[in-house]
């Protein structure tokens, strides 16, 4: 499942720099994760890199975008091919 950033975000920019897919962008007033690009770091890291750098634990699973590991791997492969 893709991740999302809740209202506890302090817009520190730490997560955006860590995202290997560029799925995290600055919003107003908080950052946002694009569920079409977020692979929860499947294919890049063992765990989502944004979770480990968020100082306020504002990054949580997105209940509206539930995906299996296989779906996340497929999405990662498509992103790598530029599709």
VMD Tcl script that draws the C-alpha trace (Angstrom):
set ca {
  {0.00 0.00 0.00}
  {1.20 3.49 -0.67}
  {2.00 5.74 2.23}
  {0.50 9.12 3.07}
  {1.50 12.09 5.20}
  {-0.96 13.18 7.86}
  {-1.55 16.58 9.45}
  {1.24 16.07 11.98}
  {3.75 16.92 9.22}
  {6.01 19.84 10.15}
  {7.24 20.33 6.55}
  {10.87 19.67 7.50}
  {11.74 18.30 3.99}
  {13.59 15.26 5.39}
  {11.28 12.73 3.73}
  {11.35 14.27 0.26}
  {15.12 14.02 0.07}
  {15.02 10.33 1.04}
  {12.40 9.14 -1.46}
  {14.09 7.18 -4.26}
  {11.06 7.57 -6.55}
  {10.42 11.28 -6.06}
  {6.94 10.53 -4.78}
  {7.03 13.15 -2.03}
  {6.36 16.78 -2.88}
  {5.85 19.94 -0.92}
  {2.23 20.81 -0.41}
  {0.45 23.52 1.53}
  {0.87 23.32 4.48}
  {2.24 19.76 4.58}
  {4.07 17.44 2.21}
  {2.17 14.92 0.06}
  {2.96 11.46 -1.26}
  {1.83 10.60 -4.78}
  {0.29 7.10 -4.46}
  {0.94 6.43 -8.15}
  {4.70 6.75 -7.57}
  {5.09 5.48 -3.98}
  {6.34 1.90 -3.86}
  {7.09 1.95 -0.12}
  {10.71 1.68 -1.32}
  {10.10 -1.85 -2.64}
  {12.88 -2.39 -5.14}
  {15.12 0.23 -3.54}
  {15.32 -0.44 0.20}
  {14.20 -3.04 2.73}
  {11.90 -0.53 4.44}
  {10.36 2.81 3.45}
  {13.16 5.36 3.84}
  {10.80 8.21 4.64}
  {9.56 6.49 7.79}
  {13.00 6.41 9.35}
  {13.68 10.12 8.84}
  {10.31 11.62 9.80}
  {10.83 13.29 13.18}
  {7.12 13.38 14.05}
  {5.87 10.03 12.69}
  {3.55 11.77 10.22}
  {3.92 9.08 7.53}
  {1.33 6.32 7.74}
  {-0.22 3.65 5.48}
  {-2.77 5.06 3.04}
  {-6.00 3.08 3.52}
  {-7.26 4.27 0.12}
  {-4.29 2.75 -1.73}
  {-3.80 -0.82 -0.54}
  {-1.31 -2.78 -2.67}
  {0.41 -6.14 -2.30}
  {4.19 -6.56 -2.40}
  {3.82 -7.95 -5.93}
  {1.88 -4.87 -7.04}
  {4.52 -2.59 -5.48}
  {7.30 -4.53 -7.26}
  {5.45 -4.20 -10.56}
  {4.97 -0.45 -10.02}
  {8.70 -0.13 -9.24}
  {9.59 -1.95 -12.48}
  {7.30 0.33 -14.52}
  {8.86 3.42 -12.93}
  {12.34 2.14 -13.75}
  {11.35 1.75 -17.39}
  {9.85 5.22 -17.44}
  {6.29 4.04 -17.99}
}
mol new
graphics top color blue
foreach p $ca { graphics top sphere $p radius 0.5 }
foreach p [lrange $ca 0 end-1] q [lrange $ca 1 end] { graphics top cylinder $p $q radius 0.2 }
display resetview
